Amino acid sequence: MNLKLLLSLSVIGLVPFVFDNSFAQITSGGFGNSPFERDFGDVKFLDAYFGTLNNKIEVGPGDNNVPFTVVFANVGTQDITGIRGQLSLPFTFSASAGPGAVIHADSDSNSLAGANFHLTFFVNLDKNTKIQQYPGTVKVDYSRLRESGVRTAFSNFDFKVTGDSLINVKAVDPFLISLRTNNVIIEIANDGTAPISGVDVVNTNTQTELASTSSSTTNVENVVILESNWDVGNIEPKSSRQLTATVYVPESLKGDTLRIPLSISYFNAHGDQHVISKIVDFYVKGLIDLRVFNVDVIELSGTQMVIGEIINEGNEDGLFGFVTIDPRGDSNIKSNTQFIDEIETDAPVPFNLPIEFDGETRYGEHDITITVRYKDSVRDEIFLTHDATIFVKEPSNGNEDGPDSTMIIIPIVLALGAGIYIMRRRKKAAIETS
């Protein structure tokens, strides 16, 4: 009798626990009786990242209203509906609706059995958020079709704040010279906070590509670029890599801006490949190609002069020209300078500088350096040096009744200078009237 009474009391005591579990919320993959318990259910976590379903994006500290997508698989045997999600992230992340708001999202459709579905949340990143990996938790509520009640699934996951990659391109020296082969250096810079890898640069100046993509923005049809692509490799944040190119520019582009189109492919911090287009600009200067010749010494009115001529074999005039002679070796000739103005391309430009000595006059051979200083069309100053050996003669002691050679040389030099002056004035007048 006592045994039957004890058994009856035990059954009555277990009834509340049985009914409590039978009316509890249905959970699938939820916490159950322990926060560490994970039961098999209908929903399986697949991936979590910043961006939308088919477009991962790079984010950095301070970004607001950024999409955050979590992808799941419906691994159950039935379709599910009424899908709602709630996101729990570390304290430096918050809902786009404002501080303290719940980060939640709804799915726009049902999920068929065996299919994938996703939830897209919108979050803000605090400016103090670090670029690193973080943990997160997502809660998914859903219902099975043809079944009442709500099921709940929980998933823990890791995600990464990648930072932003920002690619800029520029020429280290933005000037080219026409009628000459130029070795140019192009800098590919990553000014962002995320690394990029597998950087490959392609020169897109082919006729086919120009006709279809960039004929209105570039002018490289007649420019010769020997290289066509460059393997740059990896570029860390706030750093750059350089590539070199060999470029020949025709005379027709003198004074224009040359625009070279580049296609840059790279892998971002998510491992996704991207292709962007950039244009590198160069200014094409004319060619100033000077040569010094006919260096000699003549005597005018008892003063010996260093004379010579400068010829410009380029296609652009040199501006604000000066000629200087300096002693070389053991010569004691004083330094002297003469202003010669423009160095034009159509005729030689003469120069003449009197010879003076530092100390005692020394006759005979002297080694000198002739320096031509001038500016180009962008006012960069350029120097040309020419080494020469001259012979300083002793004064002649011949018959004073004989003809004075200076009386013959002076008119010749004056006539030559007048002729060159008239030619240059006529050329300038013709240019001004044209």
C-alpha positions as CSV (number, residue, x, y, z in Angstrom):
1,M,0.0,0.0,0.0
2,N,2.8,2.4,0.9
3,L,4.5,1.5,-2.4
4,K,1.5,2.4,-4.5
5,L,1.0,5.7,-2.7
6,L,4.7,6.7,-3.2
7,L,4.4,5.9,-7.0
8,S,1.3,8.0,-7.3
9,L,2.9,10.9,-5.7
10,S,5.9,10.7,-8.0
11,V,3.8,10.7,-11.1
12,I,1.8,13.8,-9.9
13,G,5.1,15.6,-9.2
14,L,6.4,15.0,-12.8
15,V,3.3,16.3,-14.5
16,P,4.2,20.0,-14.4
17,F,7.6,19.4,-16.1
18,V,6.0,17.3,-18.9
19,F,3.3,19.9,-19.7
20,D,5.8,22.8,-19.4
21,N,8.1,21.3,-22.1
22,S,5.1,20.4,-24.3
23,F,3.9,24.1,-24.4
24,A,7.3,25.7,-24.6
25,Q,8.4,27.7,-27.7
26,I,9.6,25.4,-30.5
27,T,13.3,25.9,-31.0
28,S,15.5,24.8,-33.8
29,G,19.2,25.3,-33.4
30,G,18.4,27.4,-30.3
31,F,19.7,27.6,-26.8
32,G,17.5,24.8,-25.4
33,N,18.2,24.1,-21.7
34,S,21.8,25.5,-22.0
35,P,23.3,28.5,-23.7
36,F,26.0,26.2,-25.2
37,E,23.5,23.7,-26.6
38,R,23.0,23.7,-30.4
39,D,20.4,21.2,-31.7
40,F,20.0,20.3,-35.4
41,G,17.3,22.3,-37.0
42,D,15.9,23.7,-40.3
43,V,18.3,26.7,-40.6
44,K,22.0,26.5,-41.1
45,F,24.3,29.6,-41.1
46,L,26.5,30.0,-44.2
47,D,28.2,33.4,-44.3
48,A,28.1,37.0,-42.9
49,Y,29.7,40.0,-44.5
50,F,29.3,43.7,-45.2
51,G,27.4,44.3,-48.5
52,T,24.4,43.0,-50.2
53,L,23.7,39.4,-51.4
54,N,25.8,39.5,-54.6
55,N,28.1,42.4,-53.7
56,K,30.5,42.4,-50.8
57,I,31.8,45.9,-50.0
58,E,34.7,47.3,-48.0
59,V,33.9,49.3,-44.9
60,G,36.0,51.3,-42.5
61,P,35.6,53.2,-39.2
62,G,33.0,55.9,-39.2
63,D,30.9,54.4,-42.0
64,N,27.1,54.7,-41.5
65,N,24.0,52.9,-42.8
66,V,26.1,50.1,-44.1
67,P,24.4,46.9,-45.3
68,F,25.3,43.7,-43.4
69,T,24.2,40.4,-45.0
70,V,23.8,37.1,-43.3
71,V,23.2,34.0,-45.6
72,F,21.4,30.9,-44.4
73,A,20.4,27.5,-45.9
74,N,17.0,25.9,-45.3
75,V,18.3,22.4,-44.6
76,G,14.9,21.2,-43.4
77,T,12.4,19.1,-45.3
78,Q,9.7,21.8,-45.4
79,D,9.3,25.4,-46.7
80,I,9.6,28.1,-44.1
81,T,8.0,31.6,-44.0
82,G,7.7,34.6,-41.7
83,I,11.5,34.9,-41.5
84,R,12.7,37.6,-39.2
85,G,16.2,38.2,-37.9
86,Q,17.9,40.0,-35.0
87,L,21.6,40.8,-34.9
88,S,23.9,41.1,-31.9
89,L,27.3,42.8,-32.6
90,P,30.1,44.2,-30.4
91,F,29.6,47.6,-28.8
92,T,31.3,49.7,-31.5
93,F,28.5,48.7,-33.9
94,S,24.9,50.0,-33.7
95,A,21.7,50.0,-35.7
96,S,21.3,52.6,-38.4
97,A,18.0,53.6,-36.8
98,G,20.0,55.1,-33.9
99,P,21.8,54.2,-30.7
100,G,20.0,51.7,-28.6
101,A,17.7,50.5,-31.4
102,V,17.5,46.8,-32.2
103,I,19.3,45.6,-35.3
104,H,16.7,43.6,-37.1
105,A,15.7,42.6,-40.6
106,D,12.8,40.8,-42.4
107,S,13.1,38.4,-45.4
108,D,11.1,39.4,-48.4
109,S,10.0,35.9,-49.4
110,N,9.6,32.4,-48.2
111,S,12.5,29.9,-48.3
112,L,11.9,26.6,-50.1
113,A,13.3,23.4,-48.6
114,G,16.9,23.0,-49.6
115,A,17.3,26.6,-50.8
116,N,19.3,29.5,-49.4
117,F,17.9,32.7,-48.1
118,H,19.5,35.9,-46.6
119,L,18.8,38.7,-44.2
120,T,20.3,42.2,-44.8
121,F,20.7,44.4,-41.7
122,F,21.9,48.1,-41.7
123,V,24.5,49.1,-39.2
124,N,26.7,52.1,-38.2
125,L,30.4,51.7,-37.4
126,D,31.8,53.9,-34.7
127,K,34.9,56.0,-35.7
128,N,36.9,54.1,-33.1
129,T,36.2,50.7,-34.7
130,K,39.4,48.8,-35.5
131,I,40.1,47.0,-38.7
132,Q,40.1,43.4,-37.5
133,Q,37.9,40.3,-37.1
134,Y,34.9,40.5,-34.7
135,P,32.4,37.9,-33.3
136,G,28.6,38.2,-33.8
137,T,25.4,36.4,-33.1
138,V,22.2,36.2,-35.2
139,K,18.7,35.1,-34.1
140,V,16.3,33.9,-36.8
141,D,12.6,33.5,-36.2
142,Y,10.5,31.5,-38.8
143,S,7.5,29.2,-39.2
144,R,7.1,26.1,-41.1
145,L,4.4,26.0,-43.7
146,R,1.3,24.1,-42.6
147,E,2.5,24.3,-39.0
148,S,1.5,26.7,-36.2
149,G,4.1,28.2,-33.9
150,V,7.3,30.0,-34.3
151,R,10.7,28.4,-34.4
152,T,13.9,30.1,-33.4
153,A,17.5,29.5,-34.5
154,F,20.7,31.0,-33.1
155,S,24.1,31.2,-34.8
156,N,27.5,32.5,-33.7
157,F,29.8,33.7,-36.5
158,D,32.9,35.8,-37.2
159,F,33.1,38.8,-39.5
160,K,35.7,41.3,-40.6
161,V,36.0,45.0,-40.8
162,T,38.2,45.2,-43.9
163,G,38.9,48.9,-44.3
164,D,38.6,50.7,-47.7
165,S,41.0,50.4,-50.6
166,L,41.4,53.6,-52.6
167,I,43.5,53.5,-55.8
168,N,45.1,56.6,-57.3
169,V,47.4,56.9,-60.3
170,K,49.8,59.7,-61.2
171,A,53.0,60.3,-63.2
172,V,56.1,60.9,-61.1
173,D,57.3,63.4,-63.7
174,P,54.3,64.7,-65.7
175,F,56.3,66.1,-68.6
176,L,57.2,64.4,-71.9
177,I,59.3,65.7,-74.7
178,S,58.2,65.4,-78.3
179,L,60.4,63.8,-81.0
180,R,62.2,61.8,-78.3
181,T,61.8,58.5,-76.4
182,N,60.8,59.2,-72.8
183,N,61.3,56.8,-69.9
184,V,58.3,57.6,-67.6
185,I,57.5,56.4,-64.1
186,I,53.9,55.9,-63.1
187,E,52.9,55.5,-59.5
188,I,50.0,53.2,-58.4
189,A,49.1,54.3,-54.8
190,N,46.7,52.6,-52.3
191,D,45.5,55.6,-50.3
192,G,43.0,53.5,-48.4
193,T,43.0,51.4,-45.2
194,A,42.7,47.9,-46.8
195,P,45.4,46.0,-48.6
196,I,45.0,45.1,-52.3
197,S,46.7,42.1,-54.0
198,G,47.3,40.7,-57.5
199,V,47.4,44.2,-59.0
200,D,47.8,44.0,-62.8
201,V,47.9,47.1,-65.0
202,V,47.1,47.1,-68.7
203,N,47.8,49.9,-71.2
204,T,44.5,50.2,-73.1
205,N,45.6,52.4,-76.0
206,T,44.8,49.9,-78.8
207,Q,42.8,51.1,-81.8
208,T,39.9,48.7,-81.0
209,E,39.6,49.8,-77.4
210,L,39.9,53.5,-78.3
211,A,37.1,53.2,-80.8
212,S,34.7,51.6,-78.3
213,T,35.6,53.1,-75.0
214,S,37.8,56.2,-74.8
215,S,38.2,57.9,-78.1
216,S,36.7,61.1,-76.7
217,T,39.0,61.3,-73.6
218,T,42.4,60.1,-74.9
219,N,44.7,61.1,-77.7
220,V,47.2,58.2,-77.8
221,E,46.5,57.0,-81.4
222,N,49.9,58.0,-82.7
223,V,51.9,57.6,-79.6
224,V,54.2,54.6,-79.3
225,I,54.2,52.9,-75.9
226,L,56.5,49.9,-75.9
227,E,55.0,48.1,-72.9
228,S,51.5,46.8,-72.8
229,N,51.0,45.4,-69.2
230,W,52.7,45.4,-65.8
231,D,52.4,42.9,-62.9
232,V,52.5,45.2,-59.9
233,G,51.7,42.7,-57.1
234,N,50.5,43.6,-53.7
235,I,50.0,47.2,-52.3
236,E,49.7,47.7,-48.6
237,P,47.5,50.5,-47.2
238,K,49.0,54.0,-47.4
239,S,51.8,52.8,-49.7
240,S,52.5,52.7,-53.4
241,R,54.3,50.8,-56.2
242,Q,55.8,52.1,-59.4
243,L,56.0,50.9,-63.0
244,T,58.1,52.2,-65.9
245,A,57.0,52.8,-69.5
246,T,58.8,53.8,-72.7
247,V,56.9,56.4,-74.6
248,Y,57.6,58.1,-77.9
249,V,55.6,61.2,-78.7
250,P,55.3,62.7,-82.2
251,E,55.9,66.4,-83.0
252,S,52.1,66.9,-83.6
253,L,51.4,66.7,-79.8
254,K,53.8,69.5,-78.8
255,G,52.0,71.7,-76.3
256,D,49.1,69.3,-75.7
257,T,48.2,67.1,-72.8
258,L,48.7,63.4,-73.5
259,R,46.1,61.2,-71.7
260,I,47.1,57.5,-71.3
261,P,44.3,55.1,-70.3
262,L,45.1,52.3,-67.9
263,S,42.9,49.3,-66.8
264,I,43.8,48.2,-63.3
265,S,42.6,44.8,-61.9
266,Y,43.1,43.8,-58.3
267,F,41.7,41.6,-55.5
268,N,40.2,43.5,-52.5
269,A,40.2,42.4,-48.8
270,H,37.3,40.1,-49.4
271,G,39.2,38.3,-52.1
272,D,36.9,39.6,-54.9
273,Q,38.4,40.8,-58.1
274,H,37.7,44.3,-59.3
275,V,38.7,46.2,-62.5
276,I,38.8,50.0,-62.6
277,S,39.9,52.5,-65.3
278,K,42.3,55.3,-64.7
279,I,43.9,58.0,-66.9
280,V,47.5,59.3,-66.5
281,D,48.0,62.8,-67.8
282,F,51.3,64.2,-69.2
283,Y,52.1,67.6,-70.7
284,V,54.1,67.3,-74.0
285,K,56.9,69.9,-74.3
286,G,58.7,70.8,-77.5
287,L,62.3,69.6,-78.0
288,I,65.1,72.0,-77.5
289,D,68.3,70.4,-78.8
290,L,71.3,72.7,-78.6
291,R,74.8,72.3,-79.9
292,V,77.8,74.7,-79.5
293,F,80.2,74.9,-82.4
294,N,82.8,77.1,-84.2
295,V,84.4,78.2,-80.9
296,D,87.4,80.4,-81.6
297,V,89.4,83.5,-80.4
298,I,89.5,86.8,-82.4
299,E,90.9,90.2,-81.6
300,L,88.7,93.2,-81.7
301,S,90.1,96.7,-81.0
302,G,93.0,95.2,-79.1
303,T,90.7,92.9,-77.0
304,Q,90.7,89.2,-77.6
305,M,87.2,87.6,-77.7
306,V,85.9,84.1,-77.3
307,I,83.4,83.6,-80.1
308,G,81.1,80.8,-81.2
309,E,77.6,79.8,-82.3
310,I,74.7,77.9,-80.8
311,I,72.3,75.9,-83.0
312,N,68.9,74.6,-81.9
313,E,68.1,71.4,-83.8
314,G,64.8,70.9,-81.9
315,N,61.3,72.1,-82.6
316,E,60.9,74.7,-79.9
317,D,62.8,78.0,-79.1
318,G,64.9,78.3,-75.9
319,L,64.0,81.3,-73.8
320,F,66.1,83.8,-71.8
321,G,69.4,82.4,-73.0
322,F,72.8,83.2,-71.3
323,V,76.3,82.0,-72.3
324,T,79.0,81.8,-69.7
325,I,82.7,80.9,-70.0
326,D,84.6,79.5,-67.0
327,P,88.2,78.4,-66.7
328,R,89.0,74.7,-66.5
329,G,92.2,73.1,-65.2
330,D,95.0,75.5,-64.6
331,S,93.5,78.3,-66.8
332,N,93.3,81.7,-65.1
333,I,90.7,83.2,-67.4
334,K,87.9,85.0,-65.5
335,S,84.3,83.9,-65.7
336,N,82.2,86.0,-68.0
337,T,78.5,85.9,-69.0
338,Q,76.5,87.3,-72.0
339,F,72.7,87.5,-72.5
340,I,71.7,86.1,-75.9
341,D,67.8,86.2,-75.5
342,E,65.9,83.5,-77.5
343,I,67.7,80.5,-79.1
344,E,65.6,80.0,-82.2
345,T,65.4,76.9,-84.3
346,D,65.9,78.5,-87.8
347,A,69.4,80.0,-87.5
348,P,72.6,79.8,-85.4
349,V,72.8,82.3,-82.6
350,P,76.3,83.9,-82.2
351,F,78.0,84.8,-78.9
352,N,81.2,86.7,-78.1
353,L,82.8,87.3,-74.7
354,P,85.9,89.3,-73.9
355,I,88.8,87.4,-72.4
356,E,90.0,88.7,-69.0
357,F,92.5,87.2,-66.7
358,D,92.6,86.7,-63.0
359,G,96.1,87.9,-62.3
360,E,98.9,87.9,-64.9
361,T,98.0,87.5,-68.6
362,R,98.9,84.1,-69.8
363,Y,99.2,83.4,-73.5
364,G,98.8,80.1,-75.2
365,E,96.3,77.3,-74.7
366,H,93.5,77.5,-72.2
367,D,90.9,74.9,-71.3
368,I,87.4,76.5,-70.8
369,T,83.8,75.4,-70.2
370,I,81.1,77.1,-72.1
371,T,77.7,76.9,-70.3
372,V,74.4,77.7,-72.1
373,R,71.6,78.5,-69.6
374,Y,68.0,78.8,-70.9
375,K,64.4,78.1,-70.0
376,D,61.8,75.9,-71.8
377,S,58.1,76.5,-72.4
378,V,57.2,75.6,-68.8
379,R,60.0,77.9,-67.5
380,D,62.2,75.1,-66.3
381,E,65.8,76.1,-66.3
382,I,68.2,73.9,-68.3
383,F,72.0,73.9,-68.6
384,L,74.1,72.8,-71.5
385,T,77.9,72.6,-71.0
386,H,80.6,72.4,-73.7
387,D,84.3,71.9,-73.1
388,A,86.7,73.6,-75.5
389,T,90.4,74.6,-75.8
390,I,91.2,78.1,-77.0
391,F,94.5,79.8,-77.9
392,V,95.2,83.3,-76.6
393,K,97.7,85.0,-78.9
394,E,100.4,87.5,-77.9
395,P,99.9,91.0,-79.3
396,S,101.5,91.3,-82.8
397,N,104.6,93.6,-83.3
398,G,104.3,94.0,-87.0
399,N,104.6,97.2,-89.2
400,E,102.3,99.9,-87.8
401,D,102.0,101.3,-91.3
402,G,100.4,98.1,-92.5
403,P,96.7,97.6,-92.7
404,D,94.9,97.2,-89.3
405,S,93.3,93.7,-89.4
406,T,90.7,94.9,-86.8
407,M,89.4,97.4,-89.3
408,I,88.6,94.5,-91.6
409,I,87.2,92.1,-89.0
410,I,84.9,94.6,-87.2
411,P,82.8,95.4,-90.2
412,I,82.5,91.7,-91.0
413,V,81.3,90.9,-87.4
414,L,78.9,93.9,-87.4
415,A,77.5,92.9,-90.8
416,L,77.0,89.3,-89.6
417,G,75.3,90.4,-86.4
418,A,73.0,92.8,-88.3
419,G,72.1,90.1,-90.8
420,I,71.1,87.7,-88.1
421,Y,69.2,90.4,-86.2
422,I,67.2,91.3,-89.3
423,M,66.4,87.7,-90.0
424,R,65.0,87.1,-86.5
425,R,63.0,90.3,-86.5
426,R,61.4,89.4,-89.8
427,K,60.5,85.9,-88.5
428,K,58.8,87.4,-85.5
429,A,56.9,89.9,-87.6
430,A,55.7,87.1,-89.9
431,I,54.6,85.1,-86.9
432,E,52.7,88.1,-85.4
433,T,50.9,88.8,-88.7
434,S,50.0,85.2,-89.3
